[in-house]
Each structure stands twice: as C-alpha cells, then as structure tokens.
C-alpha cells in the first residue's frame, strides 16, 4: 500500500500524459474540457508526488 501511495503522483502524471497523447492522435485538440482535465491531472500529480515523497520516508 505504501508503494502505491508513493507512486500516486507519477500515476496521475502518466494518466494525464496518456490523455494528451490520445487527443493528439485522434485529432480532438479543440476540446478544452479534455485538455484542461489532463493538464489538471499532470499538475496535481506533480504536486502530490512532491508532497507525498517529502512525508513518506523509507
């Protein structure tokens, strides 16, 4: 469980990146809701990765 929690930020960043790549391949780059959601996932993932790894020490 601790390992999953440590990697939660990275998982969110990867999900956001996959959404961006999928939008790029499908040509759906004009939908601001999807692009905004993926940008929020990337930013929240980065912040949570930093915050969680500061608090959890092995």
mmCIF file as Biopython writes it, N, C-alpha, C and O atoms, coordinates in Angstrom:
data_model
#
loop_
_atom_site.group_PDB
_atom_site.id
_atom_site.type_symbol
_atom_site.label_atom_id
_atom_site.label_alt_id
_atom_site.label_comp_id
_atom_site.label_asym_id
_atom_site.label_entity_id
_atom_site.label_seq_id
_atom_site.pdbx_PDB_ins_code
_atom_site.Cartn_x
_atom_site.Cartn_y
_atom_site.Cartn_z
_atom_site.occupancy
_atom_site.B_iso_or_equiv
_atom_site.auth_seq_id
_atom_site.auth_asym_id
_atom_site.pdbx_PDB_model_num
ATOM 1   N N  . UNK A ? 1  ? 0.821   -1.194 0.000   1.0 0.0 1  A 1 
ATOM 2   C CA . UNK A ? 1  ? 0.000   0.000  0.000   1.0 0.0 1  A 1 
ATOM 3   C C  . UNK A ? 1  ? 0.861   1.252  0.000   1.0 0.0 1  A 1 
ATOM 4   O O  . UNK A ? 1  ? 0.539   2.248  -0.648  1.0 0.0 1  A 1 
ATOM 5   N N  . UNK A ? 2  ? 1.978   1.183  0.749   1.0 0.0 2  A 1 
ATOM 6   C CA . UNK A ? 2  ? 2.865   2.332  0.813   1.0 0.0 2  A 1 
ATOM 7   C C  . UNK A ? 2  ? 3.511   2.601  -0.545  1.0 0.0 2  A 1 
ATOM 8   O O  . UNK A ? 2  ? 3.734   3.753  -0.918  1.0 0.0 2  A 1 
ATOM 9   N N  . UNK A ? 3  ? 3.809   1.530  -1.277  1.0 0.0 3  A 1 
ATOM 10  C CA . UNK A ? 3  ? 4.397   1.672  -2.598  1.0 0.0 3  A 1 
ATOM 11  C C  . UNK A ? 3  ? 3.443   2.334  -3.576  1.0 0.0 3  A 1 
ATOM 12  O O  . UNK A ? 3  ? 3.857   3.167  -4.382  1.0 0.0 3  A 1 
ATOM 13  N N  . UNK A ? 4  ? 2.161   1.967  -3.512  1.0 0.0 4  A 1 
ATOM 14  C CA . UNK A ? 4  ? 1.159   2.577  -4.382  1.0 0.0 4  A 1 
ATOM 15  C C  . UNK A ? 4  ? 0.973   4.042  -4.036  1.0 0.0 4  A 1 
ATOM 16  O O  . UNK A ? 4  ? 0.830   4.885  -4.922  1.0 0.0 4  A 1 
ATOM 17  N N  . UNK A ? 5  ? 0.976   4.342  -2.751  1.0 0.0 5  A 1 
ATOM 18  C CA . UNK A ? 5  ? 0.815   5.730  -2.325  1.0 0.0 5  A 1 
ATOM 19  C C  . UNK A ? 5  ? 2.008   6.577  -2.756  1.0 0.0 5  A 1 
ATOM 20  O O  . UNK A ? 5  ? 1.848   7.739  -3.128  1.0 0.0 5  A 1 
ATOM 21  N N  . UNK A ? 6  ? 3.203   5.995  -2.705  1.0 0.0 6  A 1 
ATOM 22  C CA . UNK A ? 6  ? 4.391   6.729  -3.148  1.0 0.0 6  A 1 
ATOM 23  C C  . UNK A ? 6  ? 4.341   7.034  -4.633  1.0 0.0 6  A 1 
ATOM 24  O O  . UNK A ? 6  ? 4.849   8.063  -5.078  1.0 0.0 6  A 1 
ATOM 25  N N  . UNK A ? 7  ? 3.733   6.147  -5.395  1.0 0.0 7  A 1 
ATOM 26  C CA . UNK A ? 7  ? 3.690   6.315  -6.839  1.0 0.0 7  A 1 
ATOM 27  C C  . UNK A ? 7  ? 2.409   6.957  -7.353  1.0 0.0 7  A 1 
ATOM 28  O O  . UNK A ? 7  ? 2.196   7.024  -8.563  1.0 0.0 7  A 1 
ATOM 29  N N  . UNK A ? 8  ? 1.556   7.428  -6.455  1.0 0.0 8  A 1 
ATOM 30  C CA . UNK A ? 8  ? 0.288   8.022  -6.864  1.0 0.0 8  A 1 
ATOM 31  C C  . UNK A ? 8  ? 0.500   9.239  -7.759  1.0 0.0 8  A 1 
ATOM 32  O O  . UNK A ? 8  ? -0.206  9.402  -8.754  1.0 0.0 8  A 1 
ATOM 33  N N  . UNK A ? 9  ? 1.453   10.084 -7.422  1.0 0.0 9  A 1 
ATOM 34  C CA . UNK A ? 9  ? 1.719   11.269 -8.231  1.0 0.0 9  A 1 
ATOM 35  C C  . UNK A ? 9  ? 2.172   10.907 -9.634  1.0 0.0 9  A 1 
ATOM 36  O O  . UNK A ? 9  ? 1.724   11.508 -10.611 1.0 0.0 9  A 1 
ATOM 37  N N  . UNK A ? 10 ? 3.054   9.934  -9.735  1.0 0.0 10 A 1 
ATOM 38  C CA . UNK A ? 10 ? 3.519   9.504  -11.051 1.0 0.0 10 A 1 
ATOM 39  C C  . UNK A ? 10 ? 2.393   8.892  -11.872 1.0 0.0 10 A 1 
ATOM 40  O O  . UNK A ? 10 ? 2.328   9.086  -13.086 1.0 0.0 10 A 1 
ATOM 41  N N  . UNK A ? 11 ? 1.517   8.163  -11.219 1.0 0.0 11 A 1 
ATOM 42  C CA . UNK A ? 11 ? 0.384   7.551  -11.915 1.0 0.0 11 A 1 
ATOM 43  C C  . UNK A ? 11 ? -0.522  8.636  -12.486 1.0 0.0 11 A 1 
ATOM 44  O O  . UNK A ? 11 ? -0.991  8.520  -13.618 1.0 0.0 11 A 1 
ATOM 45  N N  . UNK A ? 12 ? -0.771  9.690  -11.711 1.0 0.0 12 A 1 
ATOM 46  C CA . UNK A ? 12 ? -1.614  10.793 -12.192 1.0 0.0 12 A 1 
ATOM 47  C C  . UNK A ? 12 ? -0.964  11.509 -13.370 1.0 0.0 12 A 1 
ATOM 48  O O  . UNK A ? 12 ? -1.650  11.872 -14.325 1.0 0.0 12 A 1 
ATOM 49  N N  . UNK A ? 13 ? 0.344   11.716 -13.314 1.0 0.0 13 A 1 
ATOM 50  C CA . UNK A ? 13 ? 1.052   12.370 -14.414 1.0 0.0 13 A 1 
ATOM 51  C C  . UNK A ? 13 ? 0.975   11.519 -15.673 1.0 0.0 13 A 1 
ATOM 52  O O  . UNK A ? 13 ? 0.743   12.039 -16.765 1.0 0.0 13 A 1 
ATOM 53  N N  . UNK A ? 14 ? 1.168   10.213 -15.525 1.0 0.0 14 A 1 
ATOM 54  C CA . UNK A ? 14 ? 1.115   9.319  -16.683 1.0 0.0 14 A 1 
ATOM 55  C C  . UNK A ? 14 ? -0.290  9.287  -17.281 1.0 0.0 14 A 1 
ATOM 56  O O  . UNK A ? 14 ? -0.435  9.279  -18.503 1.0 0.0 14 A 1 
ATOM 57  N N  . UNK A ? 15 ? -1.314  9.269  -16.449 1.0 0.0 15 A 1 
ATOM 58  C CA . UNK A ? 15 ? -2.693  9.284  -16.957 1.0 0.0 15 A 1 
ATOM 59  C C  . UNK A ? 15 ? -2.960  10.570 -17.732 1.0 0.0 15 A 1 
ATOM 60  O O  . UNK A ? 15 ? -3.563  10.536 -18.805 1.0 0.0 15 A 1 
ATOM 61  N N  . UNK A ? 16 ? -2.514  11.703 -17.192 1.0 0.0 16 A 1 
ATOM 62  C CA . UNK A ? 16 ? -2.679  12.975 -17.894 1.0 0.0 16 A 1 
ATOM 63  C C  . UNK A ? 16 ? -1.944  12.992 -19.223 1.0 0.0 16 A 1 
ATOM 64  O O  . UNK A ? 16 ? -2.465  13.501 -20.215 1.0 0.0 16 A 1 
ATOM 65  N N  . UNK A ? 17 ? -0.739  12.440 -19.249 1.0 0.0 17 A 1 
ATOM 66  C CA . UNK A ? 17 ? 0.035   12.398 -20.490 1.0 0.0 17 A 1 
ATOM 67  C C  . UNK A ? 17 ? -0.612  11.479 -21.518 1.0 0.0 17 A 1 
ATOM 68  O O  . UNK A ? 17 ? -0.622  11.789 -22.710 1.0 0.0 17 A 1 
ATOM 69  N N  . UNK A ? 18 ? -1.150  10.352 -21.064 1.0 0.0 18 A 1 
ATOM 70  C CA . UNK A ? 18 ? -1.822  9.429  -21.987 1.0 0.0 18 A 1 
ATOM 71  C C  . UNK A ? 18 ? -3.048  10.089 -22.603 1.0 0.0 18 A 1 
ATOM 72  O O  . UNK A ? 18 ? -3.325  9.906  -23.789 1.0 0.0 18 A 1 
ATOM 73  N N  . UNK A ? 19 ? -3.781  10.852 -21.807 1.0 0.0 19 A 1 
ATOM 74  C CA . UNK A ? 19 ? -4.946  11.567 -22.338 1.0 0.0 19 A 1 
ATOM 75  C C  . UNK A ? 19 ? -4.513  12.570 -23.396 1.0 0.0 19 A 1 
ATOM 76  O O  . UNK A ? 19 ? -5.157  12.689 -24.438 1.0 0.0 19 A 1 
ATOM 77  N N  . UNK A ? 20 ? -3.423  13.297 -23.136 1.0 0.0 20 A 1 
ATOM 78  C CA . UNK A ? 20 ? -2.933  14.264 -24.118 1.0 0.0 20 A 1 
ATOM 79  C C  . UNK A ? 20 ? -2.483  13.592 -25.403 1.0 0.0 20 A 1 
ATOM 80  O O  . UNK A ? 20 ? -2.764  14.086 -26.495 1.0 0.0 20 A 1 
ATOM 81  N N  . UNK A ? 21 ? -1.787  12.469 -25.284 1.0 0.0 21 A 1 
ATOM 82  C CA . UNK A ? 21 ? -1.334  11.749 -26.477 1.0 0.0 21 A 1 
ATOM 83  C C  . UNK A ? 21 ? -2.528  11.193 -27.250 1.0 0.0 21 A 1 
ATOM 84  O O  . UNK A ? 21 ? -2.550  11.245 -28.480 1.0 0.0 21 A 1 
ATOM 85  N N  . UNK A ? 22 ? -3.517  10.664 -26.539 1.0 0.0 22 A 1 
ATOM 86  C CA . UNK A ? 22 ? -4.708  10.128 -27.207 1.0 0.0 22 A 1 
ATOM 87  C C  . UNK A ? 22 ? -5.463  11.231 -27.943 1.0 0.0 22 A 1 
ATOM 88  O O  . UNK A ? 22 ? -5.959  11.014 -29.049 1.0 0.0 22 A 1 
ATOM 89  N N  . UNK A ? 23 ? -5.550  12.408 -27.334 1.0 0.0 23 A 1 
ATOM 90  C CA . UNK A ? 23 ? -6.213  13.532 -28.009 1.0 0.0 23 A 1 
ATOM 91  C C  . UNK A ? 23 ? -5.439  13.956 -29.244 1.0 0.0 23 A 1 
ATOM 92  O O  . UNK A ? 23 ? -6.029  14.320 -30.262 1.0 0.0 23 A 1 
ATOM 93  N N  . UNK A ? 24 ? -4.141  13.909 -29.154 1.0 0.0 24 A 1 
ATOM 94  C CA . UNK A ? 24 ? -3.313  14.288 -30.297 1.0 0.0 24 A 1 
ATOM 95  C C  . UNK A ? 24 ? -3.499  13.310 -31.458 1.0 0.0 24 A 1 
ATOM 96  O O  . UNK A ? 24 ? -3.616  13.732 -32.608 1.0 0.0 24 A 1 
ATOM 97  N N  . UNK A ? 25 ? -3.528  12.016 -31.165 1.0 0.0 25 A 1 
ATOM 98  C CA . UNK A ? 25 ? -3.682  11.020 -32.226 1.0 0.0 25 A 1 
ATOM 99  C C  . UNK A ? 25 ? -5.075  11.024 -32.842 1.0 0.0 25 A 1 
ATOM 100 O O  . UNK A ? 25 ? -5.227  10.765 -34.036 1.0 0.0 25 A 1 
ATOM 101 N N  . UNK A ? 26 ? -6.088  11.314 -32.039 1.0 0.0 26 A 1 
ATOM 102 C CA . UNK A ? 26 ? -7.456  11.315 -32.566 1.0 0.0 26 A 1 
ATOM 103 C C  . UNK A ? 26 ? -7.814  12.640 -33.219 1.0 0.0 26 A 1 
ATOM 104 O O  . UNK A ? 26 ? -8.832  12.737 -33.904 1.0 0.0 26 A 1 
ATOM 105 N N  . UNK A ? 27 ? -6.991  13.661 -33.015 1.0 0.0 27 A 1 
ATOM 106 C CA . UNK A ? 27 ? -7.274  14.966 -33.606 1.0 0.0 27 A 1 
ATOM 107 C C  . UNK A ? 27 ? -8.283  15.765 -32.822 1.0 0.0 27 A 1 
ATOM 108 O O  . UNK A ? 27 ? -8.823  16.746 -33.333 1.0 0.0 27 A 1 
ATOM 109 N N  . UNK A ? 28 ? -8.551  15.370 -31.596 1.0 0.0 28 A 1 
ATOM 110 C CA . UNK A ? 28 ? -9.525  16.052 -30.749 1.0 0.0 28 A 1 
ATOM 111 C C  . UNK A ? 28 ? -8.816  17.085 -29.864 1.0 0.0 28 A 1 
ATOM 112 O O  . UNK A ? 28 ? -8.887  17.021 -28.636 1.0 0.0 28 A 1 
ATOM 113 N N  . UNK A ? 29 ? -8.138  18.029 -30.503 1.0 0.0 29 A 1 
ATOM 114 C CA . UNK A ? 29 ? -7.356  19.010 -29.744 1.0 0.0 29 A 1 
ATOM 115 C C  . UNK A ? 29 ? -8.122  20.303 -29.499 1.0 0.0 29 A 1 
ATOM 116 O O  . UNK A ? 29 ? -7.575  21.237 -28.912 1.0 0.0 29 A 1 
ATOM 117 N N  . UNK A ? 30 ? -9.361  20.377 -29.928 1.0 0.0 30 A 1 
ATOM 118 C CA . UNK A ? 30 ? -10.156 21.587 -29.726 1.0 0.0 30 A 1 
ATOM 119 C C  . UNK A ? 30 ? -11.128 21.481 -28.564 1.0 0.0 30 A 1 
ATOM 120 O O  . UNK A ? 30 ? -11.903 22.407 -28.325 1.0 0.0 30 A 1 
ATOM 121 N N  . UNK A ? 31 ? -11.101 20.373 -27.840 1.0 0.0 31 A 1 
ATOM 122 C CA . UNK A ? 31 ? -11.988 20.183 -26.710 1.0 0.0 31 A 1 
ATOM 123 C C  . UNK A ? 31 ? -11.269 20.627 -25.437 1.0 0.0 31 A 1 
ATOM 124 O O  . UNK A ? 31 ? -10.395 19.927 -24.925 1.0 0.0 31 A 1 
ATOM 125 N N  . UNK A ? 32 ? -11.648 21.791 -24.941 1.0 0.0 32 A 1 
ATOM 126 C CA . UNK A ? 32 ? -10.953 22.349 -23.790 1.0 0.0 32 A 1 
ATOM 127 C C  . UNK A ? 32 ? -11.206 21.575 -22.508 1.0 0.0 32 A 1 
ATOM 128 O O  . UNK A ? 32 ? -10.366 21.602 -21.608 1.0 0.0 32 A 1 
ATOM 129 N N  . UNK A ? 33 ? -12.321 20.895 -22.396 1.0 0.0 33 A 1 
ATOM 130 C CA . UNK A ? 33 ? -12.610 20.138 -21.182 1.0 0.0 33 A 1 
ATOM 131 C C  . UNK A ? 33 ? -11.630 18.975 -21.027 1.0 0.0 33 A 1 
ATOM 132 O O  . UNK A ? 33 ? -11.114 18.732 -19.936 1.0 0.0 33 A 1 
ATOM 133 N N  . UNK A ? 34 ? -11.384 18.276 -22.101 1.0 0.0 34 A 1 
ATOM 134 C CA . UNK A ? 34 ? -10.454 17.139 -22.041 1.0 0.0 34 A 1 
ATOM 135 C C  . UNK A ? 34 ? -9.034  17.627 -21.809 1.0 0.0 34 A 1 
ATOM 136 O O  . UNK A ? 34 ? -8.311  17.072 -20.982 1.0 0.0 34 A 1 
ATOM 137 N N  . UNK A ? 35 ? -8.628  18.667 -22.537 1.0 0.0 35 A 1 
ATOM 138 C CA . UNK A ? 35 ? -7.270  19.188 -22.388 1.0 0.0 35 A 1 
ATOM 139 C C  . UNK A ? 35 ? -7.058  19.785 -21.002 1.0 0.0 35 A 1 
ATOM 140 O O  . UNK A ? 35 ? -5.986  19.628 -20.419 1.0 0.0 35 A 1 
ATOM 141 N N  . UNK A ? 36 ? -8.060  20.461 -20.476 1.0 0.0 36 A 1 
ATOM 142 C CA . UNK A ? 36 ? -7.957  21.027 -19.130 1.0 0.0 36 A 1 
ATOM 143 C C  . UNK A ? 36 ? -7.882  19.958 -18.067 1.0 0.0 36 A 1 
ATOM 144 O O  . UNK A ? 36 ? -7.133  20.083 -17.098 1.0 0.0 36 A 1 
ATOM 145 N N  . UNK A ? 37 ? -8.659  18.903 -18.247 1.0 0.0 37 A 1 
ATOM 146 C CA . UNK A ? 37 ? -8.627  17.793 -17.290 1.0 0.0 37 A 1 
ATOM 147 C C  . UNK A ? 37 ? -7.261  17.134 -17.263 1.0 0.0 37 A 1 
ATOM 148 O O  . UNK A ? 37 ? -6.734  16.826 -16.193 1.0 0.0 37 A 1 
ATOM 149 N N  . UNK A ? 38 ? -6.694  16.919 -18.427 1.0 0.0 38 A 1 
ATOM 150 C CA . UNK A ? 38 ? -5.375  16.292 -18.459 1.0 0.0 38 A 1 
ATOM 151 C C  . UNK A ? 38 ? -4.306  17.214 -17.884 1.0 0.0 38 A 1 
ATOM 152 O O  . UNK A ? 38 ? -3.379  16.741 -17.228 1.0 0.0 38 A 1 
ATOM 153 N N  . UNK A ? 39 ? -4.418  18.514 -18.116 1.0 0.0 39 A 1 
ATOM 154 C CA . UNK A ? 39 ? -3.460  19.458 -17.537 1.0 0.0 39 A 1 
ATOM 155 C C  . UNK A ? 39 ? -3.582  19.488 -16.017 1.0 0.0 39 A 1 
ATOM 156 O O  . UNK A ? 39 ? -2.574  19.552 -15.313 1.0 0.0 39 A 1 
ATOM 157 N N  . UNK A ? 40 ? -4.802  19.442 -15.514 1.0 0.0 40 A 1 
ATOM 158 C CA . UNK A ? 40 ? -5.011  19.412 -14.061 1.0 0.0 40 A 1 
ATOM 159 C C  . UNK A ? 40 ? -4.438  18.131 -13.474 1.0 0.0 40 A 1 
ATOM 160 O O  . UNK A ? 40 ? -3.822  18.165 -12.409 1.0 0.0 40 A 1 
ATOM 161 N N  . UNK A ? 41 ? -4.630  17.002 -14.148 1.0 0.0 41 A 1 
ATOM 162 C CA . UNK A ? 41 ? -4.073  15.739 -13.661 1.0 0.0 41 A 1 
ATOM 163 C C  . UNK A ? 41 ? -2.547  15.792 -13.589 1.0 0.0 41 A 1 
ATOM 164 O O  . UNK A ? 41 ? -1.954  15.293 -12.633 1.0 0.0 41 A 1 
ATOM 165 N N  . UNK A ? 42 ? -1.918  16.388 -14.586 1.0 0.0 42 A 1 
ATOM 166 C CA . UNK A ? 42 ? -0.458  16.483 -14.589 1.0 0.0 42 A 1 
ATOM 167 C C  . UNK A ? 42 ? 0.020   17.372 -13.450 1.0 0.0 42 A 1 
ATOM 168 O O  . UNK A ? 42 ? 0.961   17.013 -12.742 1.0 0.0 42 A 1 
ATOM 169 N N  . UNK A ? 43 ? -0.611  18.521 -13.263 1.0 0.0 43 A 1 
ATOM 170 C CA . UNK A ? 43 ? -0.187  19.444 -12.205 1.0 0.0 43 A 1 
ATOM 171 C C  . UNK A ? 43 ? -0.440  18.849 -10.825 1.0 0.0 43 A 1 
ATOM 172 O O  . UNK A ? 43 ? 0.430   18.919 -9.956  1.0 0.0 43 A 1 
ATOM 173 N N  . UNK A ? 44 ? -1.612  18.267 -10.611 1.0 0.0 44 A 1 
ATOM 174 C CA . UNK A ? 44 ? -1.924  17.641 -9.323  1.0 0.0 44 A 1 
ATOM 175 C C  . UNK A ? 44 ? -0.998  16.458 -9.072  1.0 0.0 44 A 1 
ATOM 176 O O  . UNK A ? 44 ? -0.590  16.218 -7.936  1.0 0.0 44 A 1 
ATOM 177 N N  . UNK A ? 45 ? -0.671  15.731 -10.109 1.0 0.0 45 A 1 
ATOM 178 C CA . UNK A ? 45 ? 0.260   14.615 -9.970  1.0 0.0 45 A 1 
ATOM 179 C C  . UNK A ? 45 ? 1.638   15.070 -9.548  1.0 0.0 45 A 1 
ATOM 180 O O  . UNK A ? 45 ? 2.257   14.449 -8.684  1.0 0.0 45 A 1 
ATOM 181 N N  . UNK A ? 46 ? 2.131   16.145 -10.143 1.0 0.0 46 A 1 
ATOM 182 C CA . UNK A ? 46 ? 3.441   16.670 -9.757  1.0 0.0 46 A 1 
ATOM 183 C C  . UNK A ? 46 ? 3.453   17.164 -8.312  1.0 0.0 46 A 1 
ATOM 184 O O  . UNK A ? 46 ? 4.381   16.880 -7.553  1.0 0.0 46 A 1 
ATOM 185 N N  . UNK A ? 47 ? 2.420   17.898 -7.948  1.0 0.0 47 A 1 
ATOM 186 C CA . UNK A ? 47 ? 2.343   18.419 -6.579  1.0 0.0 47 A 1 
ATOM 187 C C  . UNK A ? 47 ? 2.215   17.290 -5.572  1.0 0.0 47 A 1 
ATOM 188 O O  . UNK A ? 47 ? 2.878   17.300 -4.535  1.0 0.0 47 A 1 
ATOM 189 N N  . UNK A ? 48 ? 1.361   16.311 -5.874  1.0 0.0 48 A 1 
ATOM 190 C CA . UNK A ? 48 ? 1.187   15.207 -4.927  1.0 0.0 48 A 1 
ATOM 191 C C  . UNK A ? 48 ? 2.445   14.347 -4.843  1.0 0.0 48 A 1 
ATOM 192 O O  . UNK A ? 48 ? 2.769   13.842 -3.768  1.0 0.0 48 A 1 
ATOM 193 N N  . UNK A ? 49 ? 3.154   14.171 -5.946  1.0 0.0 49 A 1 
ATOM 194 C CA . UNK A ? 49 ? 4.395   13.400 -5.921  1.0 0.0 49 A 1 
ATOM 195 C C  . UNK A ? 49 ? 5.408   14.058 -4.988  1.0 0.0 49 A 1 
ATOM 196 O O  . UNK A ? 49 ? 6.049   13.384 -4.182  1.0 0.0 49 A 1 
ATOM 197 N N  . UNK A ? 50 ? 5.545   15.354 -5.102  1.0 0.0 50 A 1 
ATOM 198 C CA . UNK A ? 50 ? 6.493   16.074 -4.247  1.0 0.0 50 A 1 
ATOM 199 C C  . UNK A ? 50 ? 6.054   16.019 -2.788  1.0 0.0 50 A 1 
ATOM 200 O O  . UNK A ? 50 ? 6.862   15.736 -1.903  1.0 0.0 50 A 1 
ATOM 201 N N  . UNK A ? 51 ? 4.777   16.289 -2.539  1.0 0.0 51 A 1 
ATOM 202 C CA . UNK A ? 51 ? 4.291   16.332 -1.149  1.0 0.0 51 A 1 
ATOM 203 C C  . UNK A ? 51 ? 4.335   14.950 -0.490  1.0 0.0 51 A 1 
ATOM 204 O O  . UNK A ? 51 ? 4.756   14.827 0.661   1.0 0.0 51 A 1 
ATOM 205 N N  . UNK A ? 52 ? 3.912   13.932 -1.198  1.0 0.0 52 A 1 
ATOM 206 C CA . UNK A ? 52 ? 3.877   12.582 -0.606  1.0 0.0 52 A 1 
ATOM 207 C C  . UNK A ? 52 ? 5.282   12.072 -0.332  1.0 0.0 52 A 1 
ATOM 208 O O  . UNK A ? 52 ? 5.539   11.484 0.719   1.0 0.0 52 A 1 
ATOM 209 N N  . UNK A ? 53 ? 6.188   12.293 -1.270  1.0 0.0 53 A 1 
ATOM 210 C CA . UNK A ? 53 ? 7.547   11.785 -1.077  1.0 0.0 53 A 1 
ATOM 211 C C  . UNK A ? 53 ? 8.311   12.574 -0.017  1.0 0.0 53 A 1 
ATOM 212 O O  . UNK A ? 53 ? 9.290   12.066 0.530   1.0 0.0 53 A 1 
ATOM 213 N N  . UNK A ? 54 ? 7.898   13.780 0.281   1.0 0.0 54 A 1 
ATOM 214 C CA . UNK A ? 54 ? 8.505   14.510 1.393   1.0 0.0 54 A 1 
ATOM 215 C C  . UNK A ? 54 ? 8.059   13.913 2.737   1.0 0.0 54 A 1 
ATOM 216 O O  . UNK A ? 54 ? 8.829   13.855 3.696   1.0 0.0 54 A 1 
ATOM 217 N N  . UNK A ? 55 ? 6.790   13.472 2.777   1.0 0.0 55 A 1 
ATOM 218 C CA . UNK A ? 55 ? 6.233   12.968 4.032   1.0 0.0 55 A 1 
ATOM 219 C C  . UNK A ? 55 ? 6.578   11.510 4.304   1.0 0.0 55 A 1 
ATOM 220 O O  . UNK A ? 55 ? 6.764   11.118 5.456   1.0 0.0 55 A 1 
ATOM 221 N N  . UNK A ? 56 ? 6.665   10.701 3.243   1.0 0.0 56 A 1 
ATOM 222 C CA . UNK A ? 56 ? 6.934   9.274  3.420   1.0 0.0 56 A 1 
ATOM 223 C C  . UNK A ? 56 ? 8.430   9.049  3.244   1.0 0.0 56 A 1 
ATOM 224 O O  . UNK A ? 56 ? 8.993   9.326  2.185   1.0 0.0 56 A 1 
ATOM 225 N N  . UNK A ? 57 ? 9.042   8.559  4.261   1.0 0.0 57 A 1 
ATOM 226 C CA . UNK A ? 57 ? 10.473  8.222  4.181   1.0 0.0 57 A 1 
ATOM 227 C C  . UNK A ? 57 ? 10.623  6.720  4.474   1.0 0.0 57 A 1 
ATOM 228 O O  . UNK A ? 57 ? 9.981   6.178  5.374   1.0 0.0 57 A 1 
ATOM 229 N N  . UNK A ? 58 ? 11.465  6.088  3.710   1.0 0.0 58 A 1 
ATOM 230 C CA . UNK A ? 58 ? 11.667  4.642  3.925   1.0 0.0 58 A 1 
ATOM 231 C C  . UNK A ? 58 ? 12.494  4.383  5.145   1.0 0.0 58 A 1 
ATOM 232 O O  . UNK A ? 58 ? 12.761  3.228  5.476   1.0 0.0 58 A 1 
#
